[in-house]
Amino acid sequence: MVRSHSKRHHKQKKSADWRLRLIAAIFLLLFTSILGVLLELQVIHHATLSVQAEEQRIVQRVIPARRGDILASDGLPLAQNVTLNLIYAVPWMVEEPAAAALQLSPLLNIPVDELHEKLSRQSSYVPLKHWVEETEAEAVRQLKLKGIVITGEEKRYYPEGRMLSHVLGFTNSEGIGQYGLEKYYDPLLKGKEGYLRREQDTSGRSIPIGLNEEIPPVDGVHIVLTIDRSVQRIVEAKLKKGVERVSAEQGSVIVMDPLTGAVLAMANYPDFDPNNYVESLKDAEGNIQEHAYAVFNNDAVSWPYEPGSVFKVITMAAALDSGKVKVDATFFDSGSLGVGGLTIVNWDRLGHGELSLSRCLEISNNVCLAQVALATEGSNFYRYIQGFGFGSTTGIDLPYELGGTIQEYKNWNEIQTAYSGFGQAISVTPVQLITGVSAIANRGRMVRPYIVQEQLSGEQVIESQPQVIKQVISKEVAEELTRMMVNVVDRSEGRPGKVAGYEIAGKTGTAQVAKKGESGYEEEIFNVSFVGFAPADAPKFIILVKLKLTPQTHPDLRWGSQAAAPVFREIAEELFKYYEMPPMGV
């Protein structure tokens, strides 16, 4: 009996030991598993998980700087920022991305799949839609979706619409300046962005003792232009009217103070609306056309063309200032002139006999001006052309300025000299030409054109000062040329630019357009122009009008005197009124 009890006790003890070993084995297995998980989490995936945890805990985003305003000379805005709404997501806070995407899609007009992808990203900041109007933002706000944030955001706005579009340019969807002043002054206008890094809990509340780092942005500089808003309006209206009157393909006008170089107005037509610049690129079906990007170019500074007869005043300036031709010299016009195997003829195909220098300019005589250039001699003529700034940029504070083209002197010959004498075989831009002729108006002093008058940064004001580049011709020669240009307007082919009661110095130009990719000139395409300053003895303004005529232009309107001079006259008439300048003798 004792033996039986001992045997039973032994079996019970053995069974208990087995259960203990089994429990120990289970605990060992669990411990090993937990240890393995901890090893994986804390060692193998430590870096990845730390980043994920930080992304969920720390919100960081850029704080954009406010872009500087662009103001007209009267201080009123031409480009400014307006506050709209940015809607963005903090994806790790979004509880049901698929459901949220379905709710947001019709309000934001964004495909559901695109929204779902954005709401599912491993990120603490994903922009959903920029520049949202308040009504749309309020509709999203009413959804009360966790992880969807609405905050204020700046958008560029041009309150005058199309006015000054080529000078201003625009900003793209990322707020980067494109074309015009927005491009040229982008580093100043955009300022310096700041950023925010903040630690928050799972409900999106800031953790008081957590990370809270903020570097505030530095707002952009405001710029004040030399542009007179009233003069600009006059110019744009008259240019549009002039282009449409003669069915021109394109037109440009610049109004400048010839004594300082301050640009008072600058316009091209066709123009565009910088608030909706993409619409300018679309065809009738709404498709973007690559060639349409040309509408954004400021042709007043970036379109070189052969100037034709307006360049004859530069030829006269070189001839007289160099001393190679005297003011009382005469030239004989037989109706044609042979130079280097080529024949130069007049625009009217007539010969006019013995002509004074003034008369040569008055009737815009090609044969005489070719002789004047040849008498000046190629080396002297070339030096003066460069001295007036042709072949190089003026340095105006606008982007994409081109310098026009003159042959290298080593390739300069008598054909080049003769043809350049009446404005062919050389190319200039409108801003180059008005700058060169301004030197005549300014008694021989050439100034640099500029368009920004002041830069405003907080209390600091940086004012632009007029820059005299050089005395390119003598005061006496400039005054003699002014008298000749007054004769052009009073007595001859410049009469359509005349305003009764005012003394205007001017010159017309009609130039053929070279064929693309081949020699020779187009038969029915011309660049016509008129440049003039007034009052002639004490200039308040200088105006350059340039139009590109097409085969659709009526044959009776194909000359600078017929197409460009009337635009000049209409602008000048308005400026005399605007500046309250009474006629002579009043």
TITOR-100870 format. One record per residue (C-alpha): residue in one letter; z, x negated, y. Coordinates in Angstrom, 1 decimal. Last residue first. Example, Ala and Ser with C-alpha at 12.3 -4.5 7.8 and 13.67 -1.06 7.14 Angstrom:
2
ATOM residu     c3     c1     c2
ATOM      s    7.1  -13.7   -1.1
ATOM      a    7.8  -12.3   -4.5
***
This chain:
586
ATOM residu     c3     c1     c2
ATOM      v  -77.2    1.0  131.1
ATOM      g  -79.8   -1.7  131.8
ATOM      m  -80.0   -2.9  128.3
ATOM      p  -78.9   -0.3  125.7
ATOM      p  -75.2    0.4  125.2
ATOM      m  -73.3   -1.3  122.4
ATOM      e  -70.7    1.1  121.0
ATOM      y  -70.2   -0.9  117.8
ATOM      y  -71.0    2.2  115.8
ATOM      k  -73.8    3.3  118.0
ATOM      f  -75.6   -0.1  117.9
ATOM      l  -74.8   -0.1  114.2
ATOM      e  -76.6    3.2  113.6
ATOM      e  -79.7    2.1  115.4
ATOM      a  -79.7   -1.2  113.5
ATOM      i  -79.5    0.6  110.1
ATOM      e  -82.5    2.8  111.0
ATOM      r  -84.5   -0.2  112.4
ATOM      f  -83.9   -2.3  109.3
ATOM      v  -85.0    0.5  107.0
ATOM      p  -88.1    0.9  109.2
ATOM      a  -88.8   -2.8  108.9
ATOM      a  -88.8   -2.9  105.1
ATOM      a  -91.7   -0.6  104.1
ATOM      q  -94.3   -0.6  106.8
ATOM      s  -93.7   -4.0  108.5
ATOM      g  -92.9   -5.6  105.1
ATOM      w  -96.3   -4.5  103.8
ATOM      r  -97.2   -2.2  101.0
ATOM      l  -96.9    1.2  102.7
ATOM      d -100.5    2.0  103.4
ATOM      p -101.4    1.3   99.7
ATOM      h  -98.9    4.0   98.5
ATOM      t  -96.2    2.6   96.3
ATOM      q  -96.6    3.6   92.6
ATOM      p  -98.0    0.2   91.7
ATOM      t  -94.4   -1.1   92.5
ATOM      l  -92.7   -2.5   95.6
ATOM      k  -89.6   -4.7   95.4
ATOM      l  -87.6   -4.2   98.6
ATOM      k  -85.6   -6.6  100.8
ATOM      v  -83.7   -5.8  104.0
ATOM      l  -81.8   -8.6  105.8
ATOM      i  -79.6   -7.7  108.7
ATOM      i  -77.9   -9.9  111.3
ATOM      f  -75.0   -8.8  113.4
ATOM      k  -73.3   -9.1  116.8
ATOM      p  -75.9  -11.6  118.1
ATOM      a  -75.6  -12.9  121.7
ATOM      d  -79.1  -13.6  123.1
ATOM      a  -80.9  -11.6  120.4
ATOM      p  -78.7   -8.6  120.5
ATOM      a  -79.3   -8.4  117.6
ATOM      f  -80.5  -10.2  114.5
ATOM      g  -83.5   -9.7  112.2
ATOM      v  -84.7  -10.1  108.7
ATOM      f  -87.4   -7.8  107.2
ATOM      s  -88.6   -7.9  103.6
ATOM      v  -91.3   -7.1  101.2
ATOM      n  -91.5   -8.2   97.5
ATOM      f  -94.9   -7.2   96.1
ATOM      i  -96.3   -5.7   92.8
ATOM      e  -99.9   -4.4   92.8
ATOM      e -102.1   -7.3   91.8
ATOM      e  -99.5   -9.5   90.2
ATOM      y  -99.8  -13.2   90.9
ATOM      g -101.4  -16.2   89.1
ATOM      s -100.3  -18.3   86.1
ATOM      e  -98.8  -16.9   82.9
ATOM      g  -95.4  -16.2   81.4
ATOM      k  -94.4  -13.6   83.9
ATOM      k  -96.9  -13.1   86.7
ATOM      a  -95.8  -14.3   90.1
ATOM      v  -94.9  -11.6   92.7
ATOM      q  -96.9  -11.6   96.0
ATOM      a  -94.9  -11.8   99.2
ATOM      t  -94.8   -9.6  102.3
ATOM      g  -92.4  -10.7  105.1
ATOM      t  -91.3   -9.4  108.4
ATOM      k  -89.6  -11.4  111.2
ATOM      g  -86.9  -10.5  113.7
ATOM      a  -85.2  -11.1  117.1
ATOM      i  -84.1   -7.8  118.6
ATOM      e  -83.6   -7.1  122.3
ATOM      y  -82.3   -3.5  122.6
ATOM      g  -83.5   -0.6  124.8
ATOM      a  -85.7    1.0  122.2
ATOM      v  -85.0   -0.2  118.6
ATOM      k  -87.8   -2.3  117.2
ATOM      g  -88.2   -2.8  113.4
ATOM      p  -91.5   -1.0  113.3
ATOM      r  -92.7   -3.4  116.1
ATOM      g  -92.4   -6.5  113.8
ATOM      e  -96.2   -6.7  113.4
ATOM      s  -96.8   -7.5  117.1
ATOM      r  -95.5   -7.5  120.6
ATOM      d  -91.8   -6.7  120.9
ATOM      v  -90.6   -7.5  117.3
ATOM      v  -92.6  -10.7  116.9
ATOM      n  -92.0  -11.6  120.5
ATOM      v  -88.2  -11.5  119.8
ATOM      m  -88.8  -13.9  116.9
ATOM      m  -90.6  -16.3  119.3
ATOM      r  -87.7  -16.2  121.8
ATOM      t  -85.2  -16.8  118.9
ATOM      l  -87.3  -19.8  117.8
ATOM      e  -87.0  -21.3  121.3
ATOM      e  -83.2  -20.7  121.2
ATOM      a  -82.8  -22.4  117.8
ATOM      v  -84.9  -25.3  119.0
ATOM      e  -82.7  -25.8  122.0
ATOM      k  -79.4  -25.5  120.0
ATOM      s  -80.7  -28.3  117.7
ATOM      i  -81.3  -27.7  114.0
ATOM      v  -79.1  -27.8  110.9
ATOM      q  -75.8  -28.2  112.7
ATOM      k  -73.7  -28.2  109.6
ATOM      i  -71.6  -26.2  107.2
ATOM      v  -69.5  -24.3  109.7
ATOM      q  -66.8  -22.6  107.8
ATOM      p  -65.2  -19.4  109.0
ATOM      q  -61.5  -19.2  108.0
ATOM      s  -60.1  -17.2  105.1
ATOM      e  -56.5  -15.9  105.6
ATOM      i  -53.8  -16.5  103.1
ATOM      v  -50.9  -14.1  103.6
ATOM      q  -47.6  -14.5  101.8
ATOM      e  -45.0  -11.7  102.0
ATOM      g  -45.8  -10.5   98.5
ATOM      s  -49.1  -12.0   97.6
ATOM      l  -51.9  -11.0  100.0
ATOM      q  -55.2  -12.8  100.1
ATOM      e  -57.3  -12.3  103.2
ATOM      q  -60.9  -12.1  104.5
ATOM      v  -62.8  -12.1  101.2
ATOM      i  -66.6  -11.8  101.6
ATOM      y  -67.9  -15.2  102.6
ATOM      p  -71.1  -16.7  103.9
ATOM      r  -71.0  -20.4  104.8
ATOM      v  -72.0  -21.1  108.4
ATOM      m  -75.2  -22.8  109.7
ATOM      r  -75.1  -23.9  113.3
ATOM      g  -78.5  -24.0  115.1
ATOM      r  -77.7  -21.7  118.0
ATOM      n  -76.0  -19.1  115.8
ATOM      a  -79.0  -16.8  115.5
ATOM      i  -81.1  -19.7  114.2
ATOM      a  -78.4  -20.6  111.7
ATOM      s  -78.2  -17.0  110.7
ATOM      v  -81.8  -17.4  109.5
ATOM      g  -80.6  -19.8  106.7
ATOM      t  -77.7  -17.6  105.7
ATOM      i  -79.9  -14.5  105.6
ATOM      l  -82.3  -16.3  103.3
ATOM      q  -79.7  -17.7  101.0
ATOM      v  -78.0  -14.3  100.6
ATOM      p  -81.4  -12.7   99.9
ATOM      t  -82.1  -15.3   97.2
ATOM      v  -84.9  -17.9   97.5
ATOM      s  -88.0  -19.0   95.6
ATOM      i  -90.7  -21.4   96.6
ATOM      a  -94.5  -21.4   95.8
ATOM      q  -95.0  -18.9   98.6
ATOM      g  -93.3  -18.6  102.0
ATOM      f  -95.9  -19.4  104.6
ATOM      g  -95.2  -23.1  104.9
ATOM      s  -94.3  -23.2  101.2
ATOM      y  -98.0  -22.9  100.5
ATOM      a  -98.9  -25.9  102.7
ATOM      t  -96.2  -28.2  101.5
ATOM      q  -96.6  -27.4   97.8
ATOM      i -100.4  -27.9   98.1
ATOM      e  -99.8  -31.1  100.0
ATOM      n  -97.6  -32.5   97.2
ATOM      w  -94.0  -32.2   95.9
ATOM      n  -93.6  -33.3   92.3
ATOM      k  -91.4  -36.3   93.1
ATOM      y  -89.7  -34.0   95.6
ATOM      e  -88.4  -31.7   92.9
ATOM      q  -90.0  -28.3   93.3
ATOM      i  -87.9  -25.7   95.1
ATOM      t  -86.1  -22.9   93.3
ATOM      g  -83.4  -20.3   94.1
ATOM      g  -79.8  -21.2   94.1
ATOM      l  -78.3  -18.5   91.9
ATOM      e  -75.0  -16.8   92.4
ATOM      y  -73.5  -15.5   89.2
ATOM      p  -70.1  -14.6   90.7
ATOM      l  -69.2  -13.8   94.3
ATOM      d  -67.3  -15.9   96.8
ATOM      i  -70.3  -17.2   98.7
ATOM      g  -71.0  -20.9   97.9
ATOM      t  -74.5  -20.9   99.4
ATOM      t  -76.1  -22.0   96.2
ATOM      s  -78.7  -24.7   96.1
ATOM      g  -82.6  -24.8   96.3
ATOM      f  -82.6  -23.6   99.9
ATOM      g  -79.6  -24.6  101.9
ATOM      f  -81.1  -24.9  105.4
ATOM      g  -80.9  -28.7  105.0
ATOM      q  -82.8  -28.5  101.7
ATOM      i  -85.8  -26.9  103.5
ATOM      y  -85.3  -29.3  106.3
ATOM      r  -85.6  -32.4  104.0
ATOM      y  -88.7  -30.9  102.2
ATOM      f  -90.4  -30.4  105.6
ATOM      n  -89.7  -33.9  106.6
ATOM      s  -91.0  -35.4  103.4
ATOM      g  -94.0  -33.2  103.3
ATOM      e  -95.3  -33.8  106.8
ATOM      t  -94.5  -31.6  109.8
ATOM      a  -98.3  -31.5  110.4
ATOM      l  -98.7  -30.1  106.9
ATOM      a  -96.1  -27.4  107.5
ATOM      v  -97.8  -26.4  110.8
ATOM      q -101.2  -26.3  109.2
ATOM      a  -99.9  -24.0  106.5
ATOM      l  -98.4  -21.9  109.3
ATOM      c -101.7  -21.7  111.0
ATOM      v -103.6  -20.5  107.9
ATOM      n -100.9  -18.0  107.0
ATOM      n -100.8  -16.2  110.3
ATOM      s  -97.8  -14.0  110.7
ATOM      i  -99.3  -12.2  113.8
ATOM      e  -96.3  -13.0  115.9
ATOM      l  -95.6  -16.4  114.2
ATOM      c  -99.0  -17.8  115.0
ATOM      r  -98.7  -16.2  118.5
ATOM      s  -95.5  -18.2  119.1
ATOM      l  -97.1  -21.4  118.0
ATOM      s -100.1  -20.9  120.2
ATOM      l -103.4  -19.8  118.6
ATOM      e -107.0  -21.0  118.8
ATOM      g -109.3  -18.9  116.7
ATOM      h -108.2  -15.7  115.0
ATOM      g -110.0  -15.8  111.6
ATOM      l -109.7  -12.7  109.4
ATOM      r -108.7  -11.9  105.8
ATOM      d -105.9   -9.7  107.1
ATOM      w -103.2  -11.5  105.0
ATOM      n -104.7  -14.8  106.1
ATOM      v -106.5  -17.2  103.7
ATOM      i -105.6  -20.4  101.9
ATOM      t -108.2  -22.0   99.7
ATOM      l -107.3  -24.3   96.8
ATOM      g -109.0  -27.7   96.0
ATOM      g -106.0  -29.7   97.3
ATOM      v -105.9  -27.7  100.6
ATOM      g -108.8  -25.7  102.0
ATOM      l -108.0  -23.5  105.0
ATOM      s -109.3  -20.0  105.8
ATOM      g -109.8  -17.6  108.7
ATOM      s -111.0  -20.3  111.1
ATOM      d -107.5  -20.5  112.7
ATOM      f -107.1  -23.3  115.2
ATOM      f -103.7  -24.5  116.0
ATOM      t -101.9  -24.9  119.3
ATOM      a  -99.0  -27.1  120.4
ATOM      d  -96.8  -26.1  123.4
ATOM      v  -93.6  -26.3  121.4
ATOM      k  -94.4  -29.7  120.1
ATOM      v  -94.9  -30.4  116.4
ATOM      k  -93.7  -33.5  114.6
ATOM      g  -90.4  -33.5  116.6
ATOM      s  -88.4  -32.9  113.5
ATOM      d  -86.7  -29.9  115.2
ATOM      l  -90.0  -28.3  116.1
ATOM      a  -91.7  -28.5  112.7
ATOM      a  -88.6  -27.8  110.7
ATOM      a  -87.7  -24.7  112.7
ATOM      m  -91.3  -23.4  112.5
ATOM      t  -91.2  -23.7  108.8
ATOM      i  -87.9  -21.9  108.6
ATOM      v  -89.3  -19.1  110.8
ATOM      k  -92.2  -18.9  108.4
ATOM      f  -89.8  -18.0  105.6
ATOM      v  -90.0  -14.4  106.6
ATOM      s  -93.7  -14.6  105.7
ATOM      g  -93.4  -14.7  102.0
ATOM      p  -89.9  -14.7  100.3
ATOM      e  -90.8  -15.8   96.8
ATOM      y  -87.9  -14.3   94.7
ATOM      p  -84.5  -15.4   93.5
ATOM      w  -82.3  -12.5   92.2
ATOM      s  -78.6  -13.5   91.9
ATOM      v  -77.0  -13.1   95.3
ATOM      a  -78.5   -9.9   96.7
ATOM      d  -79.5   -8.9   93.2
ATOM      n  -75.8   -8.2   92.2
ATOM      n  -76.3   -7.7   88.5
ATOM      f  -74.7   -4.5   87.0
ATOM      v  -78.0   -2.7   86.7
ATOM      a  -79.3   -5.6   84.5
ATOM      y  -77.1   -4.2   81.7
ATOM      a  -79.8   -1.6   81.1
ATOM      h  -81.8   -4.1   79.0
ATOM      e  -79.3   -3.6   76.1
ATOM      q  -79.8    0.2   76.0
ATOM      i  -76.8    2.3   75.0
ATOM      n  -77.8    5.6   73.3
ATOM      g  -76.9    8.9   75.0
ATOM      e  -80.1   10.7   74.2
ATOM      a  -81.3   10.4   77.9
ATOM      d  -80.6    6.6   77.8
ATOM      k  -77.2    5.1   78.2
ATOM      l  -76.2    1.9   80.0
ATOM      s  -75.2    3.5   83.3
ATOM      e  -72.8    5.8   81.4
ATOM      v  -70.8    2.7   80.4
ATOM      y  -69.9    2.1   84.1
ATOM      n  -67.9    5.3   84.4
ATOM      n  -65.3    4.3   87.1
ATOM      p  -67.7    1.5   88.2
ATOM      d  -70.3    4.1   89.2
ATOM      f  -73.7    2.5   89.4
ATOM      d  -76.4    1.3   91.9
ATOM      p  -80.1    1.5   92.1
ATOM      y  -80.1    0.2   94.8
ATOM      n  -78.3   -2.9   96.0
ATOM      a  -75.8   -3.2   98.8
ATOM      m  -73.9   -5.7  100.9
ATOM      a  -72.0   -4.9  104.1
ATOM      l  -70.0   -6.8  106.7
ATOM      v  -70.4  -10.2  105.1
ATOM      a  -68.4  -12.7  107.3
ATOM      g  -70.6  -15.8  107.9
ATOM      t  -68.8  -16.5  111.2
ATOM      l  -71.5  -16.5  113.9
ATOM      p  -74.2  -14.7  111.9
ATOM      d  -71.9  -11.7  111.3
ATOM      m  -73.5  -10.3  108.2
ATOM      v  -75.4   -7.3  106.9
ATOM      i  -77.1   -7.6  103.6
ATOM      v  -79.6   -5.1  102.1
ATOM      s  -81.2   -5.0   98.6
ATOM      g  -83.8   -2.8   97.1
ATOM      q  -85.3   -2.0   93.7
ATOM      e  -88.3   -0.4   92.1
ATOM      a  -89.7    1.0   95.4
ATOM      s  -91.1    4.5   95.5
ATOM      v  -91.9    4.0   99.3
ATOM      r  -89.6    6.8  100.6
ATOM      e  -87.1    6.5   97.7
ATOM      v  -86.3    2.9   98.4
ATOM      g  -85.9    3.6  102.1
ATOM      k  -83.6    6.6  101.6
ATOM      k  -81.4    4.6   99.2
ATOM      l  -81.3    1.7  101.7
ATOM      k  -80.5    4.0  104.6
ATOM      a  -77.5    5.6  102.8
ATOM      e  -76.2    2.4  101.4
ATOM      v  -76.4    0.6  104.7
ATOM      i  -74.6    3.3  106.7
ATOM      r  -71.8    3.6  104.1
ATOM      q  -71.3   -0.2  104.1
ATOM      v  -71.2   -0.2  107.9
ATOM      s  -68.4    2.4  107.8
ATOM      r  -66.4    0.6  105.1
ATOM      d  -66.6   -2.7  106.9
ATOM      i  -66.6   -5.4  104.3
ATOM      t  -64.7   -8.6  105.3
ATOM      l  -62.6   -7.9  102.3
ATOM      v  -58.8   -7.8  101.8
ATOM      i  -57.5   -9.2   98.4
ATOM      h  -54.3   -8.1   96.7
ATOM      v  -52.7  -10.7   94.4
ATOM      g  -51.7   -9.7   90.9
ATOM      d  -48.2   -8.8   89.8
ATOM      v  -45.9  -11.3   88.1
ATOM      p  -44.6   -9.7   84.9
ATOM      p  -40.9   -9.6   84.0
ATOM      i  -39.5  -11.8   81.2
ATOM      e  -37.2   -9.7   79.0
ATOM      e  -34.9  -10.7   76.2
ATOM      n  -32.4   -8.3   74.6
ATOM      l  -31.2   -9.6   71.3
ATOM      g  -28.2   -7.8   69.9
ATOM      i  -24.8   -7.1   71.4
ATOM      p  -25.6   -3.7   72.8
ATOM      i  -28.1   -2.8   69.9
ATOM      s  -30.8   -0.8   71.6
ATOM      r  -31.5    2.6   70.0
ATOM      g  -34.6    3.1   67.9
ATOM      s  -32.8    5.2   65.3
ATOM      t  -32.9    2.4   62.7
ATOM      d  -31.1    0.1   65.1
ATOM      q  -32.6   -1.9   67.9
ATOM      e  -33.1   -5.6   68.9
ATOM      r  -35.3   -6.1   72.0
ATOM      r  -38.0   -8.6   72.8
ATOM      l  -40.0   -7.7   76.1
ATOM      y  -42.9   -9.6   77.6
ATOM      g  -44.4  -10.5   80.9
ATOM      e  -48.1  -10.6   82.1
ATOM      k  -49.3  -12.9   84.9
ATOM      g  -51.4  -11.6   87.8
ATOM      k  -54.7   -9.9   87.1
ATOM      l  -56.1  -10.2   90.6
ATOM      l  -55.7  -14.0   91.0
ATOM      p  -57.4  -15.0   87.7
ATOM      d  -59.9  -12.2   88.1
ATOM      y  -61.2  -13.3   91.5
ATOM      y  -64.8  -13.9   90.5
ATOM      k  -64.9  -11.2   87.8
ATOM      e  -63.3   -8.3   89.7
ATOM      l  -65.2   -9.6   92.8
ATOM      g  -68.5   -8.8   91.2
ATOM      y  -69.1   -8.8   87.5
ATOM      q  -66.5   -8.0   84.8
ATOM      g  -62.8   -8.3   85.3
ATOM      i  -60.6   -8.0   82.3
ATOM      g  -58.5   -4.9   81.9
ATOM      e  -59.0   -4.7   78.1
ATOM      s  -61.3   -1.6   78.4
ATOM      n  -63.5   -3.5   80.9
ATOM      t  -62.8   -4.1   84.6
ATOM      f  -65.4   -3.4   87.3
ATOM      g  -67.9   -5.0   89.7
ATOM      l  -66.7   -4.9   93.3
ATOM      v  -69.8   -6.3   95.0
ATOM      h  -72.3   -4.5   92.8
ATOM      s  -70.4   -1.2   93.1
ATOM      l  -70.0   -1.3   96.9
ATOM      m  -69.9    2.5   97.0
ATOM      r  -70.5    4.1   93.6
ATOM      g  -67.1    5.8   93.4
ATOM      e  -65.1    5.4   96.6
ATOM      p  -61.8    5.7   94.9
ATOM      y  -62.5    3.0   92.3
ATOM      y  -59.8    3.2   89.7
ATOM      r  -58.4    0.5   87.3
ATOM      k  -55.9    1.9   84.8
ATOM      e  -52.1    1.2   84.6
ATOM      e  -49.9    2.3   81.7
ATOM      g  -46.8    4.4   81.6
ATOM      t  -45.1    4.9   78.2
ATOM      i  -45.4    7.3   75.3
ATOM      v  -43.8    6.3   71.9
ATOM      i  -44.5    7.6   68.4
ATOM      g  -41.9    6.3   65.9
ATOM      k  -40.3    9.7   65.3
ATOM      l  -42.6   12.5   66.1
ATOM      k  -41.3   14.9   68.7
ATOM      l  -44.6   17.0   68.5
ATOM      q  -44.0   18.0   72.2
ATOM      r  -44.6   14.5   73.4
ATOM      v  -48.1   14.6   71.9
ATOM      a  -48.9   17.7   74.0
ATOM      e  -47.3   16.0   77.0
ATOM      a  -49.5   13.0   76.6
ATOM      e  -52.6   15.1   76.6
ATOM      t  -51.5   16.9   79.8
ATOM      e  -50.5   13.6   81.4
ATOM      e  -53.9   11.9   81.0
ATOM      v  -54.1    9.1   78.4
ATOM      w  -55.1    5.7   79.6
ATOM      h  -54.9    3.9   76.2
ATOM      k  -54.7    5.3   72.7
ATOM      l  -53.0    4.3   69.5
ATOM      p  -51.5    1.0   70.3
ATOM      v  -49.6   -0.5   67.3
ATOM      y  -46.2   -2.1   67.9
ATOM      s  -43.5   -2.9   65.3
ATOM      s  -45.8   -4.0   62.6
ATOM      q  -46.4   -3.6   58.9
ATOM      r  -49.3   -1.1   59.2
ATOM      s  -49.1    2.4   57.9
ATOM      l  -49.4    4.2   61.3
ATOM      k  -52.6    2.3   62.1
ATOM      e  -54.2    3.2   58.7
ATOM      h  -53.2    6.9   59.1
ATOM      l  -54.7    7.0   62.6
ATOM      e  -58.0    5.7   61.4
ATOM      d  -58.1    8.1   58.5
ATOM      v  -57.2   11.1   60.7
ATOM      p  -60.1   10.4   63.1
ATOM      i  -59.1   10.0   66.8
ATOM      n  -59.4   12.9   69.3
ATOM      l  -55.9   12.2   70.6
ATOM      l  -54.7   15.8   70.2
ATOM      p  -56.8   16.7   67.2
ATOM      s  -55.7   13.5   65.3
ATOM      l  -52.0   13.5   66.2
ATOM      q  -50.9   16.2   63.7
ATOM      l  -52.9   15.0   60.8
ATOM      a  -51.9   11.4   61.5
ATOM      a  -48.2   12.4   61.5
ATOM      a  -48.5   14.0   58.1
ATOM      a  -50.1   10.9   56.6
ATOM      p  -47.7    8.5   58.3
ATOM      e  -44.5   10.4   57.1
ATOM      e  -41.4    8.8   58.4
ATOM      v  -42.8    6.8   61.3
ATOM      m  -40.1    4.2   62.2
ATOM      w  -41.8    1.3   60.3
ATOM      p  -45.0    2.2   62.2
ATOM      v  -43.7    1.7   65.8
ATOM      a  -46.6    3.6   67.4
ATOM      y  -48.3    3.6   70.7
ATOM      i  -49.4    6.1   73.3
ATOM      l  -50.2    4.6   76.7
ATOM      n  -50.1    6.9   79.7
ATOM      l  -51.6    7.0   83.2
ATOM      t  -50.6    5.1   86.3
ATOM      v  -53.4    4.4   88.8
ATOM      n  -54.5    0.9   89.8
ATOM      q  -56.7    0.1   92.8
ATOM      a  -60.2   -0.8   93.8
ATOM      l  -61.8    0.1   97.2
ATOM      p  -58.4    0.7   98.9
ATOM      l  -57.9    1.2  102.6
ATOM      g  -56.9   -1.9  104.6
ATOM      d  -59.5   -1.4  107.4
ATOM      s  -61.3   -4.6  106.2
ATOM      a  -61.8   -2.9  102.8
ATOM      l  -59.1   -3.4  100.1
ATOM      i  -59.2   -4.7   96.5
ATOM      d  -55.8   -4.1   94.9
ATOM      g  -54.0   -6.5   92.6
ATOM      r  -53.6   -5.8   88.9
ATOM      r  -50.1   -4.7   87.9
ATOM      a  -48.8   -7.1   85.3
ATOM      p  -48.7   -6.0   81.7
ATOM      i  -45.4   -6.0   79.8
ATOM      v  -46.3   -7.4   76.3
ATOM      r  -44.4   -6.0   73.4
ATOM      q  -41.5   -6.8   71.1
ATOM      v  -39.3   -4.6   69.0
ATOM      i  -36.8   -6.3   66.8
ATOM      r  -35.1   -4.6   63.8
ATOM      q  -38.0   -3.5   61.7
ATOM      e  -40.0   -6.6   62.5
ATOM      e  -36.9   -8.7   61.8
ATOM      a  -36.3   -7.2   58.4
ATOM      q  -40.0   -7.8   57.5
ATOM      v  -39.8  -11.4   58.7
ATOM      s  -36.6  -12.0   56.7
ATOM      l  -38.2  -10.4   53.7
ATOM      t  -41.1  -12.8   53.8
ATOM      a  -39.0  -15.9   54.4
ATOM      h  -36.5  -15.0   51.6
ATOM      h  -39.0  -14.1   49.0
ATOM      i  -38.2  -16.9   46.5
ATOM      v  -34.8  -17.8   47.7
ATOM      q  -32.7  -14.8   48.8
ATOM      l  -34.7  -12.0   47.3
ATOM      e  -35.8  -13.7   44.1
ATOM      l  -32.5  -15.4   43.5
ATOM      l  -30.7  -12.2   44.2
ATOM      v  -32.9  -10.3   41.8
ATOM      g  -32.3  -13.0   39.2
ATOM      l  -28.6  -13.0   39.7
ATOM      i  -28.6   -9.2   39.4
ATOM      s  -30.5   -9.6   36.1
ATOM      t  -28.2  -12.4   34.9
ATOM      f  -25.2  -10.3   35.8
ATOM      l  -26.6   -7.3   34.0
ATOM      l  -27.4   -9.4   30.9
ATOM      l  -23.9  -11.0   31.0
ATOM      f  -22.3   -7.6   31.4
ATOM      i  -24.3   -6.3   28.4
ATOM      a  -23.4   -9.3   26.4
ATOM      a  -19.7   -8.9   27.3
ATOM      i  -19.9   -5.3   26.3
ATOM      l  -21.4   -6.2   23.0
ATOM      r  -18.9   -9.0   22.4
ATOM      l  -16.0   -6.6   23.2
ATOM      r  -17.5   -4.1   20.8
ATOM      w  -17.8   -6.7   18.1
ATOM      d  -14.2   -7.8   18.6
ATOM      a  -13.1   -4.2   18.3
ATOM      s  -14.9   -3.7   15.0
ATOM      k  -13.3   -6.9   13.6
ATOM      k   -9.9   -5.7   14.7
ATOM      q  -10.4   -2.3   13.0
ATOM      k  -11.6   -4.0    9.8
ATOM      h   -8.6   -6.2    9.8
ATOM      h   -6.2   -3.3   10.3
ATOM      r   -7.8   -1.5    7.4
ATOM      k   -7.3   -4.5    5.1
ATOM      s   -3.7   -4.9    6.2
ATOM      h   -3.0   -1.2    5.5
ATOM      s   -4.5   -1.5    2.0
ATOM      r   -2.3   -4.6    1.2
ATOM      v    0.8   -2.8    2.3
ATOM      m    0.0    0.0    0.0
***
